[in-house]
């Protein structure tokens, strides 16, 4: 129904009836944006402001000293900084690409194919959502050890390919793709792989974008592989290297570098989320095909 009692339900221009929404949404947006502002503020605070009491939310005298000290520490590293950065970019990129296809293939099979134990497999995946990382550290280490991935660059990538939450979201999203589209493609002579690439993948881009964000955040910020499974410094990641720079003998000095390092690691996550947040909302709402 286009209107109720002569009034549009969704006016294309500003209308006074929208004020009630702004009254709720603007305060919520401000509250949710405060942590982001705080990260930037902390990184720009000089050392004396980081320990001032009572603490101040905003930097009173913004300074780049924390970044200068961080860069000086980087230049003193035995392994060139670009090596750590290259390791992070390569491992993150490979993890994201592989996860997209693995999650999409698995979601397609669980959503549109019929086979034995299909329900059991999905229930196991759902149950895996309940386990926190600390609960599976020992089994995970044993699997990696007996798989021969210790001191292997692929240890950054292979453990990150299992993403239960990504598979859950993609499978639920694919459930809403009409089977009639698949049958029509089959009648036109399309094979399974063609159906997957030309029908399923384009229609599932919103859910896959969500998987990209989740995988990127996990892979970019991961330090577990560098800490536990790798001994050679030239195979470790930028995230791990940043933690070593901020762990100094003098905690007072290290806190400023930690604030700067936190901002540097946070910015890529913020950028990728800004560009893909519409797809995330679409996935969470399970919009599918209208």
MODELLER restraints for C-alpha pairs under 7 A, 6 or more apart:
rsr = mdl.restraints
at = mdl.atoms
rsr.add(forms.Gaussian(group=physical.xy_distance, feature=features.Distance(at['CA:2:A'], at['CA:8:A']), mean=6.40, stdev=0.5))
rsr.add(forms.Gaussian(group=physical.xy_distance, feature=features.Distance(at['CA:2:A'], at['CA:9:A']), mean=6.92, stdev=0.5))
rsr.add(forms.Gaussian(group=physical.xy_distance, feature=features.Distance(at['CA:3:A'], at['CA:9:A']), mean=5.74, stdev=0.5))
rsr.add(forms.Gaussian(group=physical.xy_distance, feature=features.Distance(at['CA:38:A'], at['CA:57:A']), mean=6.63, stdev=0.5))
rsr.add(forms.Gaussian(group=physical.xy_distance, feature=features.Distance(at['CA:39:A'], at['CA:263:A']), mean=6.18, stdev=0.5))
rsr.add(forms.Gaussian(group=physical.xy_distance, feature=features.Distance(at['CA:40:A'], at['CA:263:A']), mean=6.41, stdev=0.5))
rsr.add(forms.Gaussian(group=physical.xy_distance, feature=features.Distance(at['CA:41:A'], at['CA:58:A']), mean=5.50, stdev=0.5))
rsr.add(forms.Gaussian(group=physical.xy_distance, feature=features.Distance(at['CA:41:A'], at['CA:59:A']), mean=5.50, stdev=0.5))
rsr.add(forms.Gaussian(group=physical.xy_distance, feature=features.Distance(at['CA:42:A'], at['CA:259:A']), mean=5.90, stdev=0.5))
rsr.add(forms.Gaussian(group=physical.xy_distance, feature=features.Distance(at['CA:43:A'], at['CA:66:A']), mean=6.78, stdev=0.5))
rsr.add(forms.Gaussian(group=physical.xy_distance, feature=features.Distance(at['CA:43:A'], at['CA:259:A']), mean=4.67, stdev=0.5))
rsr.add(forms.Gaussian(group=physical.xy_distance, feature=features.Distance(at['CA:43:A'], at['CA:260:A']), mean=4.59, stdev=0.5))
rsr.add(forms.Gaussian(group=physical.xy_distance, feature=features.Distance(at['CA:43:A'], at['CA:263:A']), mean=6.55, stdev=0.5))
rsr.add(forms.Gaussian(group=physical.xy_distance, feature=features.Distance(at['CA:44:A'], at['CA:59:A']), mean=6.45, stdev=0.5))
rsr.add(forms.Gaussian(group=physical.xy_distance, feature=features.Distance(at['CA:44:A'], at['CA:62:A']), mean=4.97, stdev=0.5))
rsr.add(forms.Gaussian(group=physical.xy_distance, feature=features.Distance(at['CA:44:A'], at['CA:63:A']), mean=5.08, stdev=0.5))
rsr.add(forms.Gaussian(group=physical.xy_distance, feature=features.Distance(at['CA:44:A'], at['CA:64:A']), mean=5.93, stdev=0.5))
rsr.add(forms.Gaussian(group=physical.xy_distance, feature=features.Distance(at['CA:45:A'], at['CA:59:A']), mean=5.10, stdev=0.5))
rsr.add(forms.Gaussian(group=physical.xy_distance, feature=features.Distance(at['CA:45:A'], at['CA:61:A']), mean=6.80, stdev=0.5))
rsr.add(forms.Gaussian(group=physical.xy_distance, feature=features.Distance(at['CA:45:A'], at['CA:62:A']), mean=5.48, stdev=0.5))
rsr.add(forms.Gaussian(group=physical.xy_distance, feature=features.Distance(at['CA:45:A'], at['CA:63:A']), mean=6.03, stdev=0.5))
rsr.add(forms.Gaussian(group=physical.xy_distance, feature=features.Distance(at['CA:46:A'], at['CA:62:A']), mean=6.90, stdev=0.5))
rsr.add(forms.Gaussian(group=physical.xy_distance, feature=features.Distance(at['CA:46:A'], at['CA:63:A']), mean=5.86, stdev=0.5))
rsr.add(forms.Gaussian(group=physical.xy_distance, feature=features.Distance(at['CA:46:A'], at['CA:65:A']), mean=6.67, stdev=0.5))
rsr.add(forms.Gaussian(group=physical.xy_distance, feature=features.Distance(at['CA:47:A'], at['CA:256:A']), mean=6.19, stdev=0.5))
rsr.add(forms.Gaussian(group=physical.xy_distance, feature=features.Distance(at['CA:66:A'], at['CA:256:A']), mean=5.26, stdev=0.5))
rsr.add(forms.Gaussian(group=physical.xy_distance, feature=features.Distance(at['CA:66:A'], at['CA:257:A']), mean=5.28, stdev=0.5))
rsr.add(forms.Gaussian(group=physical.xy_distance, feature=features.Distance(at['CA:66:A'], at['CA:260:A']), mean=5.88, stdev=0.5))
rsr.add(forms.Gaussian(group=physical.xy_distance, feature=features.Distance(at['CA:67:A'], at['CA:257:A']), mean=6.82, stdev=0.5))
rsr.add(forms.Gaussian(group=physical.xy_distance, feature=features.Distance(at['CA:67:A'], at['CA:260:A']), mean=5.73, stdev=0.5))
rsr.add(forms.Gaussian(group=physical.xy_distance, feature=features.Distance(at['CA:69:A'], at['CA:257:A']), mean=6.73, stdev=0.5))
rsr.add(forms.Gaussian(group=physical.xy_distance, feature=features.Distance(at['CA:70:A'], at['CA:257:A']), mean=5.46, stdev=0.5))
rsr.add(forms.Gaussian(group=physical.xy_distance, feature=features.Distance(at['CA:73:A'], at['CA:245:A']), mean=6.74, stdev=0.5))
rsr.add(forms.Gaussian(group=physical.xy_distance, feature=features.Distance(at['CA:74:A'], at['CA:81:A']), mean=6.37, stdev=0.5))
rsr.add(forms.Gaussian(group=physical.xy_distance, feature=features.Distance(at['CA:79:A'], at['CA:234:A']), mean=6.53, stdev=0.5))
rsr.add(forms.Gaussian(group=physical.xy_distance, feature=features.Distance(at['CA:83:A'], at['CA:234:A']), mean=6.60, stdev=0.5))
rsr.add(forms.Gaussian(group=physical.xy_distance, feature=features.Distance(at['CA:84:A'], at['CA:234:A']), mean=6.94, stdev=0.5))
rsr.add(forms.Gaussian(group=physical.xy_distance, feature=features.Distance(at['CA:84:A'], at['CA:236:A']), mean=6.08, stdev=0.5))
rsr.add(forms.Gaussian(group=physical.xy_distance, feature=features.Distance(at['CA:84:A'], at['CA:237:A']), mean=4.77, stdev=0.5))
rsr.add(forms.Gaussian(group=physical.xy_distance, feature=features.Distance(at['CA:84:A'], at['CA:238:A']), mean=4.57, stdev=0.5))
rsr.add(forms.Gaussian(group=physical.xy_distance, feature=features.Distance(at['CA:85:A'], at['CA:237:A']), mean=6.55, stdev=0.5))
rsr.add(forms.Gaussian(group=physical.xy_distance, feature=features.Distance(at['CA:85:A'], at['CA:238:A']), mean=5.00, stdev=0.5))
rsr.add(forms.Gaussian(group=physical.xy_distance, feature=features.Distance(at['CA:87:A'], at['CA:235:A']), mean=6.62, stdev=0.5))
rsr.add(forms.Gaussian(group=physical.xy_distance, feature=features.Distance(at['CA:87:A'], at['CA:236:A']), mean=6.70, stdev=0.5))
rsr.add(forms.Gaussian(group=physical.xy_distance, feature=features.Distance(at['CA:87:A'], at['CA:237:A']), mean=5.39, stdev=0.5))
rsr.add(forms.Gaussian(group=physical.xy_distance, feature=features.Distance(at['CA:88:A'], at['CA:220:A']), mean=6.44, stdev=0.5))
rsr.add(forms.Gaussian(group=physical.xy_distance, feature=features.Distance(at['CA:88:A'], at['CA:237:A']), mean=4.94, stdev=0.5))
rsr.add(forms.Gaussian(group=physical.xy_distance, feature=features.Distance(at['CA:88:A'], at['CA:238:A']), mean=5.69, stdev=0.5))
rsr.add(forms.Gaussian(group=physical.xy_distance, feature=features.Distance(at['CA:91:A'], at['CA:156:A']), mean=6.11, stdev=0.5))
rsr.add(forms.Gaussian(group=physical.xy_distance, feature=features.Distance(at['CA:91:A'], at['CA:157:A']), mean=5.96, stdev=0.5))
rsr.add(forms.Gaussian(group=physical.xy_distance, feature=features.Distance(at['CA:92:A'], at['CA:216:A']), mean=6.30, stdev=0.5))
rsr.add(forms.Gaussian(group=physical.xy_distance, feature=features.Distance(at['CA:92:A'], at['CA:219:A']), mean=5.21, stdev=0.5))
rsr.add(forms.Gaussian(group=physical.xy_distance, feature=features.Distance(at['CA:92:A'], at['CA:220:A']), mean=5.80, stdev=0.5))
rsr.add(forms.Gaussian(group=physical.xy_distance, feature=features.Distance(at['CA:94:A'], at['CA:157:A']), mean=6.92, stdev=0.5))
rsr.add(forms.Gaussian(group=physical.xy_distance, feature=features.Distance(at['CA:95:A'], at['CA:157:A']), mean=5.21, stdev=0.5))
rsr.add(forms.Gaussian(group=physical.xy_distance, feature=features.Distance(at['CA:95:A'], at['CA:160:A']), mean=6.66, stdev=0.5))
rsr.add(forms.Gaussian(group=physical.xy_distance, feature=features.Distance(at['CA:95:A'], at['CA:161:A']), mean=6.48, stdev=0.5))
rsr.add(forms.Gaussian(group=physical.xy_distance, feature=features.Distance(at['CA:96:A'], at['CA:212:A']), mean=6.00, stdev=0.5))
rsr.add(forms.Gaussian(group=physical.xy_distance, feature=features.Distance(at['CA:96:A'], at['CA:215:A']), mean=5.77, stdev=0.5))
rsr.add(forms.Gaussian(group=physical.xy_distance, feature=features.Distance(at['CA:96:A'], at['CA:216:A']), mean=6.23, stdev=0.5))
rsr.add(forms.Gaussian(group=physical.xy_distance, feature=features.Distance(at['CA:98:A'], at['CA:161:A']), mean=6.92, stdev=0.5))
rsr.add(forms.Gaussian(group=physical.xy_distance, feature=features.Distance(at['CA:99:A'], at['CA:161:A']), mean=5.17, stdev=0.5))
rsr.add(forms.Gaussian(group=physical.xy_distance, feature=features.Distance(at['CA:100:A'], at['CA:208:A']), mean=6.46, stdev=0.5))
rsr.add(forms.Gaussian(group=physical.xy_distance, feature=features.Distance(at['CA:100:A'], at['CA:211:A']), mean=6.84, stdev=0.5))
rsr.add(forms.Gaussian(group=physical.xy_distance, feature=features.Distance(at['CA:100:A'], at['CA:212:A']), mean=6.99, stdev=0.5))
rsr.add(forms.Gaussian(group=physical.xy_distance, feature=features.Distance(at['CA:103:A'], at['CA:166:A']), mean=6.73, stdev=0.5))
rsr.add(forms.Gaussian(group=physical.xy_distance, feature=features.Distance(at['CA:103:A'], at['CA:167:A']), mean=5.28, stdev=0.5))
rsr.add(forms.Gaussian(group=physical.xy_distance, feature=features.Distance(at['CA:104:A'], at['CA:170:A']), mean=6.78, stdev=0.5))
rsr.add(forms.Gaussian(group=physical.xy_distance, feature=features.Distance(at['CA:107:A'], at['CA:167:A']), mean=5.86, stdev=0.5))
rsr.add(forms.Gaussian(group=physical.xy_distance, feature=features.Distance(at['CA:107:A'], at['CA:170:A']), mean=5.68, stdev=0.5))
rsr.add(forms.Gaussian(group=physical.xy_distance, feature=features.Distance(at['CA:107:A'], at['CA:171:A']), mean=4.31, stdev=0.5))
rsr.add(forms.Gaussian(group=physical.xy_distance, feature=features.Distance(at['CA:108:A'], at['CA:171:A']), mean=6.68, stdev=0.5))
rsr.add(forms.Gaussian(group=physical.xy_distance, feature=features.Distance(at['CA:108:A'], at['CA:174:A']), mean=6.82, stdev=0.5))
rsr.add(forms.Gaussian(group=physical.xy_distance, feature=features.Distance(at['CA:110:A'], at['CA:118:A']), mean=6.31, stdev=0.5))
rsr.add(forms.Gaussian(group=physical.xy_distance, feature=features.Distance(at['CA:110:A'], at['CA:171:A']), mean=6.62, stdev=0.5))
rsr.add(forms.Gaussian(group=physical.xy_distance, feature=features.Distance(at['CA:111:A'], at['CA:171:A']), mean=5.66, stdev=0.5))
rsr.add(forms.Gaussian(group=physical.xy_distance, feature=features.Distance(at['CA:111:A'], at['CA:174:A']), mean=6.22, stdev=0.5))
rsr.add(forms.Gaussian(group=physical.xy_distance, feature=features.Distance(at['CA:111:A'], at['CA:175:A']), mean=5.54, stdev=0.5))
rsr.add(forms.Gaussian(group=physical.xy_distance, feature=features.Distance(at['CA:125:A'], at['CA:164:A']), mean=5.52, stdev=0.5))
rsr.add(forms.Gaussian(group=physical.xy_distance, feature=features.Distance(at['CA:126:A'], at['CA:164:A']), mean=6.81, stdev=0.5))
rsr.add(forms.Gaussian(group=physical.xy_distance, feature=features.Distance(at['CA:128:A'], at['CA:164:A']), mean=6.40, stdev=0.5))
rsr.add(forms.Gaussian(group=physical.xy_distance, feature=features.Distance(at['CA:129:A'], at['CA:164:A']), mean=6.11, stdev=0.5))
rsr.add(forms.Gaussian(group=physical.xy_distance, feature=features.Distance(at['CA:129:A'], at['CA:165:A']), mean=6.46, stdev=0.5))
rsr.add(forms.Gaussian(group=physical.xy_distance, feature=features.Distance(at['CA:144:A'], at['CA:150:A']), mean=6.74, stdev=0.5))
rsr.add(forms.Gaussian(group=physical.xy_distance, feature=features.Distance(at['CA:149:A'], at['CA:155:A']), mean=5.59, stdev=0.5))
rsr.add(forms.Gaussian(group=physical.xy_distance, feature=features.Distance(at['CA:150:A'], at['CA:229:A']), mean=5.12, stdev=0.5))
rsr.add(forms.Gaussian(group=physical.xy_distance, feature=features.Distance(at['CA:150:A'], at['CA:230:A']), mean=6.29, stdev=0.5))
rsr.add(forms.Gaussian(group=physical.xy_distance, feature=features.Distance(at['CA:151:A'], at['CA:229:A']), mean=5.99, stdev=0.5))
rsr.add(forms.Gaussian(group=physical.xy_distance, feature=features.Distance(at['CA:151:A'], at['CA:230:A']), mean=4.53, stdev=0.5))
rsr.add(forms.Gaussian(group=physical.xy_distance, feature=features.Distance(at['CA:151:A'], at['CA:231:A']), mean=6.27, stdev=0.5))
rsr.add(forms.Gaussian(group=physical.xy_distance, feature=features.Distance(at['CA:153:A'], at['CA:235:A']), mean=6.30, stdev=0.5))
rsr.add(forms.Gaussian(group=physical.xy_distance, feature=features.Distance(at['CA:155:A'], at['CA:225:A']), mean=6.37, stdev=0.5))
rsr.add(forms.Gaussian(group=physical.xy_distance, feature=features.Distance(at['CA:156:A'], at['CA:225:A']), mean=5.80, stdev=0.5))
rsr.add(forms.Gaussian(group=physical.xy_distance, feature=features.Distance(at['CA:166:A'], at['CA:211:A']), mean=5.35, stdev=0.5))
rsr.add(forms.Gaussian(group=physical.xy_distance, feature=features.Distance(at['CA:169:A'], at['CA:207:A']), mean=6.59, stdev=0.5))
rsr.add(forms.Gaussian(group=physical.xy_distance, feature=features.Distance(at['CA:170:A'], at['CA:207:A']), mean=5.48, stdev=0.5))
rsr.add(forms.Gaussian(group=physical.xy_distance, feature=features.Distance(at['CA:170:A'], at['CA:208:A']), mean=6.83, stdev=0.5))
rsr.add(forms.Gaussian(group=physical.xy_distance, feature=features.Distance(at['CA:173:A'], at['CA:207:A']), mean=6.64, stdev=0.5))
rsr.add(forms.Gaussian(group=physical.xy_distance, feature=features.Distance(at['CA:173:A'], at['CA:283:A']), mean=6.87, stdev=0.5))
rsr.add(forms.Gaussian(group=physical.xy_distance, feature=features.Distance(at['CA:173:A'], at['CA:286:A']), mean=5.84, stdev=0.5))
rsr.add(forms.Gaussian(group=physical.xy_distance, feature=features.Distance(at['CA:173:A'], at['CA:288:A']), mean=6.03, stdev=0.5))
rsr.add(forms.Gaussian(group=physical.xy_distance, feature=features.Distance(at['CA:174:A'], at['CA:204:A']), mean=6.73, stdev=0.5))
rsr.add(forms.Gaussian(group=physical.xy_distance, feature=features.Distance(at['CA:176:A'], at['CA:288:A']), mean=5.28, stdev=0.5))
rsr.add(forms.Gaussian(group=physical.xy_distance, feature=features.Distance(at['CA:176:A'], at['CA:289:A']), mean=6.68, stdev=0.5))
rsr.add(forms.Gaussian(group=physical.xy_distance, feature=features.Distance(at['CA:177:A'], at['CA:288:A']), mean=6.30, stdev=0.5))
rsr.add(forms.Gaussian(group=physical.xy_distance, feature=features.Distance(at['CA:177:A'], at['CA:289:A']), mean=6.22, stdev=0.5))
rsr.add(forms.Gaussian(group=physical.xy_distance, feature=features.Distance(at['CA:182:A'], at['CA:195:A']), mean=6.74, stdev=0.5))
rsr.add(forms.Gaussian(group=physical.xy_distance, feature=features.Distance(at['CA:185:A'], at['CA:195:A']), mean=6.60, stdev=0.5))
rsr.add(forms.Gaussian(group=physical.xy_distance, feature=features.Distance(at['CA:206:A'], at['CA:279:A']), mean=4.42, stdev=0.5))
rsr.add(forms.Gaussian(group=physical.xy_distance, feature=features.Distance(at['CA:206:A'], at['CA:280:A']), mean=6.53, stdev=0.5))
rsr.add(forms.Gaussian(group=physical.xy_distance, feature=features.Distance(at['CA:206:A'], at['CA:282:A']), mean=6.33, stdev=0.5))
rsr.add(forms.Gaussian(group=physical.xy_distance, feature=features.Distance(at['CA:206:A'], at['CA:283:A']), mean=5.76, stdev=0.5))
rsr.add(forms.Gaussian(group=physical.xy_distance, feature=features.Distance(at['CA:207:A'], at['CA:279:A']), mean=6.89, stdev=0.5))
rsr.add(forms.Gaussian(group=physical.xy_distance, feature=features.Distance(at['CA:207:A'], at['CA:280:A']), mean=6.94, stdev=0.5))
rsr.add(forms.Gaussian(group=physical.xy_distance, feature=features.Distance(at['CA:207:A'], at['CA:283:A']), mean=5.06, stdev=0.5))
rsr.add(forms.Gaussian(group=physical.xy_distance, feature=features.Distance(at['CA:209:A'], at['CA:276:A']), mean=6.55, stdev=0.5))
rsr.add(forms.Gaussian(group=physical.xy_distance, feature=features.Distance(at['CA:209:A'], at['CA:279:A']), mean=6.13, stdev=0.5))
rsr.add(forms.Gaussian(group=physical.xy_distance, feature=features.Distance(at['CA:209:A'], at['CA:280:A']), mean=6.87, stdev=0.5))
rsr.add(forms.Gaussian(group=physical.xy_distance, feature=features.Distance(at['CA:210:A'], at['CA:279:A']), mean=6.61, stdev=0.5))
rsr.add(forms.Gaussian(group=physical.xy_distance, feature=features.Distance(at['CA:210:A'], at['CA:280:A']), mean=5.09, stdev=0.5))
rsr.add(forms.Gaussian(group=physical.xy_distance, feature=features.Distance(at['CA:213:A'], at['CA:272:A']), mean=6.83, stdev=0.5))
rsr.add(forms.Gaussian(group=physical.xy_distance, feature=features.Distance(at['CA:213:A'], at['CA:273:A']), mean=6.52, stdev=0.5))
rsr.add(forms.Gaussian(group=physical.xy_distance, feature=features.Distance(at['CA:217:A'], at['CA:269:A']), mean=6.13, stdev=0.5))
rsr.add(forms.Gaussian(group=physical.xy_distance, feature=features.Distance(at['CA:221:A'], at['CA:239:A']), mean=5.70, stdev=0.5))
rsr.add(forms.Gaussian(group=physical.xy_distance, feature=features.Distance(at['CA:222:A'], at['CA:239:A']), mean=6.69, stdev=0.5))
rsr.add(forms.Gaussian(group=physical.xy_distance, feature=features.Distance(at['CA:223:A'], at['CA:239:A']), mean=6.14, stdev=0.5))
rsr.add(forms.Gaussian(group=physical.xy_distance, feature=features.Distance(at['CA:223:A'], at['CA:240:A']), mean=4.97, stdev=0.5))
rsr.add(forms.Gaussian(group=physical.xy_distance, feature=features.Distance(at['CA:226:A'], at['CA:236:A']), mean=5.07, stdev=0.5))
rsr.add(forms.Gaussian(group=physical.xy_distance, feature=features.Distance(at['CA:226:A'], at['CA:237:A']), mean=6.69, stdev=0.5))
rsr.add(forms.Gaussian(group=physical.xy_distance, feature=features.Distance(at['CA:226:A'], at['CA:240:A']), mean=6.48, stdev=0.5))
rsr.add(forms.Gaussian(group=physical.xy_distance, feature=features.Distance(at['CA:242:A'], at['CA:261:A']), mean=6.16, stdev=0.5))
rsr.add(forms.Gaussian(group=physical.xy_distance, feature=features.Distance(at['CA:246:A'], at['CA:254:A']), mean=4.87, stdev=0.5))
rsr.add(forms.Gaussian(group=physical.xy_distance, feature=features.Distance(at['CA:246:A'], at['CA:255:A']), mean=6.82, stdev=0.5))
rsr.add(forms.Gaussian(group=physical.xy_distance, feature=features.Distance(at['CA:246:A'], at['CA:257:A']), mean=5.62, stdev=0.5))
rsr.add(forms.Gaussian(group=physical.xy_distance, feature=features.Distance(at['CA:246:A'], at['CA:258:A']), mean=4.97, stdev=0.5))
rsr.add(forms.Gaussian(group=physical.xy_distance, feature=features.Distance(at['CA:247:A'], at['CA:254:A']), mean=6.24, stdev=0.5))
rsr.add(forms.Gaussian(group=physical.xy_distance, feature=features.Distance(at['CA:248:A'], at['CA:254:A']), mean=5.73, stdev=0.5))
